[in-house]
Structures are given as C-alpha cells and as structure tokens.
Amino acid sequence: SSGINAEWPLRPGTLFYYRTMPSKHEGWLSKFRSQLISNENLAIRSSRTIRLPRYIFNKLVNPKENWIPPCFISSQVSEKIKTSHEMIRASSELSEETTEDIKLQRQLQDAKSCCEVGDYLKTCDLNQEDSANALLKLCDDLIPDGHLQRLGTKDVADSMEALIGLALSRYGYRKGVDLLDLILITTFQSGEGEHPDLFNDYIYEPIPESQIKRQVGNDLWRASLNLWCQSLDHVQAKLSYTFKEPLYLLEALTHASFSQIDACYQRLEFLGDAVLDMLMVAHIYENNPTYDQGEMTDLLASLVCNTTLSKVCTTLNLHKAMLYDSAELYNDLARFYMNFDDDQLSRWCQDLSLERVFVDAVDLDTMDEIPIMDLASKVVQTPKILGDLVESIIGAIYLDSGEDMNQVWNVIWPWFQHFYDSYSSNPPKNPKALVNETYTGIKRDVVSYPGDQYKFIASITIATRDKDDKLNTYQFRTIGRDRETAMEVCYGRAWHFHKKYLSL
C-alpha cells in the first residue's frame, strides 16, 4: 500500500512548511516539499536514523538455498581468506615498472581486502569505515549472489511511506508526526497528546492568520477590505460554509495580479492541495479495502486532477468571484467559457471524462496533415487557475475551521460525491496513460521555442502498422508556456486522433 501512503506525509509536512516559512511563495514551497519527501531523501533519512533497510525483506528466505547462519564462515570464504594471507606473507617489495608488477599489486590489494573481511568476521574489531568496506567486499566477492538481498532506493522509500501510513491510520496523527520528526522530515516534536486522533489532533498553535491581516494599511484601505469581504457573501452561500474570518476567503480568491492587495491565493493553494489529498486518500483507503495500490492511485488521481477540480470550480462559480487585474487571464477565461452555452456548461460540469483537450479544438488534425498548434492563439483545455482556486478555498476553510479536517470534509464532500460514486466503480484514465498503454516506442521531445525562453515546443510521435504491414508515424507538436501543459495537449490530441482514425 506504499503508493497510497505516499500522500500521507504531505499534510503534516505541508502544514509544517506553511507555518514555518511564511515568506516563501507556493512554487518554492512545493519544490522544497518535493525534495524532502522524494524517494531518495526518504531512503537516506530512514537509513541513517532508524536503519530501516536491515528490517526489510524483499526475497523469500529458504534455509536450504539462500540462508547463512549467523557467525558462520563457509569453507569457500575461509579458503579464500587463507590464500590471501599466504599471498601477502610471500610478497616482497614491488615496483611499478612492469605490467606484471602492476597486476600483482592489484592482486595484493584484493588479498588485503579479503584479510580485512576475515578480521571483521572473526573479531569485528574494525572502525566503522573499515567495517563498511569489509562488508561491501564480502557481499560483492565472497558471498554467492543468491544469498544476498539487494534493495533499491525506491524499495526503502516505499517501506518508509508504508510505515508512515501505518502510524497515521492505526495510532493517530501524532504518532505519524513523531515518525516524520524521527527521520527529520519535520521538527514538530509533538510529544504525547491526551486524545490522539487521526485528523484533529492539533500539533502546532496558534492557527496561522491570513496574509492580508498582516499587512498595515490606512482607514480607507481597511474599509475597502470590508467591502471586498462583504461582496463575497454569495460565495459563502454557494460553498455552504460561513467564514469566521472572511480574510481567508478573500486571500483565496485574490490573484497575484491584483495590486490593491499584497497577497494572493498561491500559498493557500499549496496548503489546500495537501488537505484535499489527505482527505481523499483516507476516504479511498477506508472505503475500498479490496483495491490494490494501482486502483487506489488511479481513483485518487481522477478525483484531484485539474479537470475534476475545474468542473467543481465552475459549478461553484468561484472564477466569477476572483479578484485580478490581468488582461491575459481575462482572455484565457473568456476564450475558455466561450466554448459553451449555459446548457453545455452545465453538462460539462457533470461529465465524467478526464480529457482536458476539447475535440472541436483539434479538428484540424487529419490523416493528411497534423499542424503544429500554438496554445497562445487557441484554447484547447481547461485553465489551470480553475483547479488552483478550488484548492485555495479548501486551504482557507481548513484554517478558518481551526484545522478541523472533519468539518472540511463535510463541506467539500458534496462537491466530489458525484465524481467519486462514478469513478470508484471504474476509475478512468487520462489520455497520457491511455496513449502509453496503446502504443509502444513513443518518441517524446520538448525544446525551447526559438527566440522566446518562456515558450516550449512539445512533441510526441506514435507509430502504427496498417493492414499491409506498412509502418505509419504521426507527430503531434504543441507550443505552450510550460513544458507540462504543452506535452499534455500533445497526448490529448494523440488520443483524439487515435479514436477518430486509428481505432477503427
């Protein structure tokens, strides 16, 4: 269950970084968190602090085939050590003038290593560095490979994630935080709680206040804040939640381009992303005991992806309440929503497809020609800002409710219930996964756009054979402002093309 447990470190880690780094923006925090909970870092820290690898078994133990009793030295090992001692005693001063002398020098070096192994096995009277080198030599040269258990970085990281999931699900939130403290992912130092609870055991007080509240302004500015907050009453009614501190809501709906407020939604988005993942992970894990790791991961991905969140955002009309001063953002939103009339928009919000690329937008892709597409001139997918707004609202509710995860869940569950009920029986897959499963040998490439360091050209090439066994290749190229978006559109176009022309 390590795949689903991978999400558990996000909430305590995110909460810790959100609180202790108030001046850092969302991009920096996301990168920092990703580095700390990466497979490599989890493996290194768990190895150093709790020596986790020595407790992991990834190979079936068969006493007759691959088990060596403790303190046992096989005749093969003993003979090699004895031969090494004899070689060293018989050696004399050597020069490095001839090839033979150099070869013998290397043999003597190996012999010394074998002698160190013998000393370690018989006395264990070596310093830590010599002991490590001797054991490495023992594993590489003296013990048959079938008797060894080799662990990769991901093996150790997966086991650490599973331990964190076990601590949180079985023993409560504090125990999970204690384990994160132990491997130095966080430093809450939470200690024992009187009433340990999975979600609502408060670790770190007081609750962080809104960034807007920290700003100093004159009476006119404060009056403007009150008017902005009052104008969001209809949003609270739509959310079915009344904020005790409306500034959280105001911050969650403020874009970075809105110059009148020196704060924006991005840090709350960072927090809300982890809260949403935590809640969905817990719900999936507890209510689908027969699901394996892959099924749980697919279901989670379908519920928290930008497509689903954008539909939630549109249903709640959060985009209409956002404060921003960006003509570019206005154009992006306007061009997106111009694709629908009211009935079409309502149907799209209830649609269960995860495809972000619209069929009508890629109708120029034909068997005869697949033109390069520039996303600056054509809206082909849902804007990312829509999903970001939902996550920032969740972060705002989380803080305003006093970090009460149960209350947050009660508020947001109606937003996702329709999707969960449908996806839980048959988790859908996004176009990237579908293309990768359908075609082999896919060629991918991303290069910087000539003359513009802020644009990228992504491309994927798929190949298929026709009924005459002729190999045909199809390349999809997309220009976008970031690599991920451009590549995602390429996959969406490829899947539409497959369904229209190649799946017949």
HELIX and SHEET records of a PDB file:
HELIX    1   1 SER A    2  ASN A    5  1                                   4    
HELIX    2   2 LEU A   10  THR A   20  1                                  11    
HELIX    3   3 GLU A   26  LEU A   36  1                                  11    
HELIX    4   4 ASN A   39  ILE A   50  1                                  12    
HELIX    5   5 LEU A   52  TYR A   55  5                                   4    
HELIX    6   6 SER A   75  ALA A   90  1                                  16    
HELIX    7   7 THR A   99  THR A  123  1                                  25    
HELIX    8   8 GLN A  128  LYS A  137  1                                  10    
HELIX    9   9 LEU A  138  LEU A  142  3                                   5    
HELIX   10  10 ASP A  145  HIS A  147  5                                   3    
HELIX   11  11 THR A  153  TYR A  171  1                                  19    
HELIX   12  12 TYR A  173  LEU A  182  1                                  10    
HELIX   13  13 ILE A  212  ARG A  214  5                                   3    
HELIX   14  14 ASP A  219  GLN A  230  1                                  12    
HELIX   15  15 ASP A  233  LEU A  239  1                                   7    
HELIX   16  16 PRO A  246  ALA A  252  1                                   7    
HELIX   17  17 GLN A  266  ASN A  287  1                                  22    
HELIX   18  18 GLN A  293  VAL A  304  1                                  12    
HELIX   19  19 ASN A  306  LEU A  316  1                                  11    
HELIX   20  20 LEU A  318  ALA A  321  1                                   4    
HELIX   21  21 ALA A  327  TYR A  337  1                                  11    
HELIX   22  22 ASP A  342  GLN A  350  1                                   9    
HELIX   23  23 VAL A  359  VAL A  362  5                                   4    
HELIX   24  24 LYS A  384  ASP A  400  1                                  17    
HELIX   25  25 MET A  405  TYR A  423  1                                  19    
HELIX   26  26 PRO A  431  THR A  438  1                                   8    
HELIX   27  27 ARG A  483  PHE A  497  1                                  15    
HELIX   28  28 HIS A  498  LEU A  502  3                                   5    
SHEET    1   A 4 MET A 373  ASP A 374  0                                        
SHEET    2   A 4 LEU A 471  GLY A 480  1                                        
SHEET    3   A 4 ASP A 452  ARG A 465 -1                                        
SHEET    4   A 4 LYS A 443  TYR A 449 -1                                        
END                                                                             
